[in-house]
Amino acid sequence: MKKISLIAILALAISANAAGFTGGQAPINQGGFLGPKSGVTTVKEALRAWDDTLVEIKGKIIAQVGHEKYKFSDGKDTIIIEIDDEDWYGLSVGPDEVVTIYGEVDGNGVFANEIDVKRIIK
């Protein structure tokens, strides 16, 4: 019985890994949700959003305004974002480079909303 269980576990592990390398051709479908995303995609929306609203915005970091605080623009509006030192993951970004930030709105109803960035990519 133990041999059959072990064989079944190995077969499942092998089939789960079969979705990886495809010999240079892109996989047909890697799976995942294909519907609309939740959250906001513009600075204007982030400035009006509720606390903890998810954010995915493309734009530029145009200036550093404090420790771990930066001015970010999507080309129309600007907002302050916070990127913790460890969340850069070695990435260097100049003010002319377009990035996508992922995070959540940090708002308390008294001060203007900011974005707490959890991930940034070029």
HUGI-V516579 format. One record per pair of residues at least 6 apart in sequence whose C-alpha atoms are under 7 Angstrom apart, sorted by the first residue. I is the first residue (numbers start at 1). J is the second residue. If there is no record, write none. Layout:
BEGIN
i->I j->J
i->I j->J
END
This chain:
BEGIN
i->38 j->54
i->39 j->53
i->39 j->54
i->39 j->55
i->40 j->46
i->40 j->54
i->40 j->55
i->40 j->56
i->41 j->55
i->41 j->56
i->41 j->57
i->42 j->57
i->42 j->74
i->43 j->74
i->43 j->77
i->43 j->78
i->43 j->79
i->44 j->77
i->46 j->105
i->47 j->112
i->47 j->113
i->50 j->105
i->50 j->107
i->51 j->105
i->51 j->106
i->51 j->107
i->51 j->108
i->52 j->104
i->52 j->105
i->52 j->106
i->53 j->104
i->53 j->105
i->54 j->103
i->54 j->104
i->54 j->105
i->55 j->102
i->55 j->103
i->55 j->104
i->55 j->105
i->56 j->100
i->56 j->101
i->56 j->102
i->56 j->103
i->57 j->100
i->57 j->101
i->57 j->102
i->58 j->74
i->58 j->98
i->58 j->99
i->58 j->100
i->58 j->101
i->59 j->72
i->59 j->73
i->59 j->74
i->59 j->75
i->59 j->98
i->59 j->99
i->59 j->100
i->60 j->72
i->60 j->73
i->60 j->74
i->60 j->95
i->60 j->96
i->60 j->97
i->60 j->98
i->60 j->99
i->61 j->70
i->61 j->71
i->61 j->72
i->61 j->73
i->61 j->95
i->62 j->71
i->62 j->72
i->62 j->73
i->62 j->95
i->63 j->70
i->63 j->71
i->64 j->70
i->64 j->71
i->65 j->71
i->68 j->82
i->68 j->83
i->68 j->84
i->68 j->85
i->69 j->80
i->69 j->81
i->69 j->82
i->69 j->83
i->70 j->80
i->70 j->81
i->70 j->82
i->71 j->78
i->71 j->79
i->71 j->80
i->71 j->81
i->72 j->78
i->72 j->79
i->72 j->80
i->72 j->81
i->73 j->79
i->79 j->114
i->80 j->114
i->80 j->115
i->81 j->114
i->81 j->115
i->81 j->116
i->81 j->117
i->82 j->115
i->82 j->116
i->82 j->117
i->83 j->116
i->83 j->117
i->87 j->118
i->87 j->119
i->88 j->120
i->98 j->122
i->99 j->120
i->99 j->121
i->99 j->122
i->100 j->120
i->100 j->121
i->100 j->122
i->101 j->117
i->101 j->119
i->101 j->120
i->101 j->121
i->102 j->117
i->102 j->118
i->102 j->119
i->102 j->120
i->103 j->115
i->103 j->116
i->103 j->117
i->103 j->118
i->103 j->119
i->104 j->115
i->104 j->116
i->104 j->117
i->105 j->113
i->105 j->114
i->105 j->115
i->105 j->116
i->106 j->113
i->106 j->114
i->106 j->115
i->106 j->116
i->107 j->113
i->107 j->114
END
